[in-house]
Amino acid sequence: MKILVSGASGYIGSVLVPKLLKKNYSVFGIDRVAPHIDINLFEDFIIDDLNHLHSIHSLDSEIDVIIHLAGESRIDAKSASHHKDNYMASKNLYEWSLSKKINRLIMLSTIKVYNQDSYSESKIKSESLLIKLCKQNNAKYTILRSTLIYGQGMKGGFANWLKRYKKTLVPDVRNSKSLVRMIGVHDLCDAIIFCIENQAVDNKTYEIHDNIDYKIKDIDQYMRSVIGHNKKYILLPRWFLWLLSKVADLMKNIGLDIPFSTDRYDILYNNAPQTNYSFFQQHSLSVKEKFMENIPFIIGMK
């Protein structure tokens, strides 16, 4: 089977591609940067942007499945970047693939489609377009709305929060009632491979997480035990972080970047699961990774 992975050099792609190769799939890749693994392991690799659709036309092999991972993952990026790198790039890939009669597409989306911001809008529009085009062309799609993805090398606001425990300033989340759901990057990639190999997922949209609701305040307590109970912290009060998030949003609107946002504030204090089901539950798959065991790798202690 021949598989094209968009975003093959990214955080998820770098874990997924070796798994695909181990199963003897022929893997093609496209990304803005070169892959972390030997590029010669790919059948072909295009270093370019999905917005430059002429590049992908150079693939002269018949592709069986497309796994679409590429996109702007920073929630606090500019709305123009979300539109271009999420929606327009997806539109280009979908239209090209269906013109080539590729009839199976797997899209990695996000549970944040429920939110009201430019990132969420770009993702839900990409989902809707994929469904529409597949129906028109008698093709099959699977959409995985992922929760927070954890593992060694993870980036973003959540990882930065965990790494702060090695320093002095940490947010005061002792009374937080916020809950988060997560999925290990290896479990996510195994689920993607399951989608490749099983028609039961065709034309369906799933939320995917590890079936555990993590309390932010419990993670806070665990982090203190990992770093050491004797370490002294200066707790950043909730009101200060709320104010900082509002200022950061205003600064973003005028082109300045502060590494915080209302979205990151909400994860710490206001987050709640949207639904009560998961891909793993529906397909009786086992979750192999455990978040707490990954923390030393995430914060660079191992």
Salt bridges, closest charged atoms under 4 A:
ASP48 OD1 - HIS52 ND1 2.82
ASP49 OD2 - ARG32 NE 3.22
GLU72 OE2 - ARG74 NE 3.02
ASP76 OD2 - ARG264 NH2 3.71
ASP85 OD1 - ARG32 NH2 2.59
ASP85 OD1 - LYS84 NZ 2.87
GLU95 OE2 - LYS91 NZ 2.93
GLU127 OE1 - ARG145 NH2 2.64
ASP172 OD1 - ARG174 NE 2.88
ASP190 OD1 - LYS19 NZ 3.23
GLU197 OE2 - LYS23 NZ 3.31
ASP202 OD1 - ARG104 NH2 3.08
GLU207 OE2 - ARG181 NH1 3.48
GLU207 OE2 - HIS209 NE2 3.57
ASP213 OD1 - ARG181 NE 2.61
ASP220 OD2 - ARG224 NE 3.15
ASP263 OD1 - LYS112 NZ 3.58
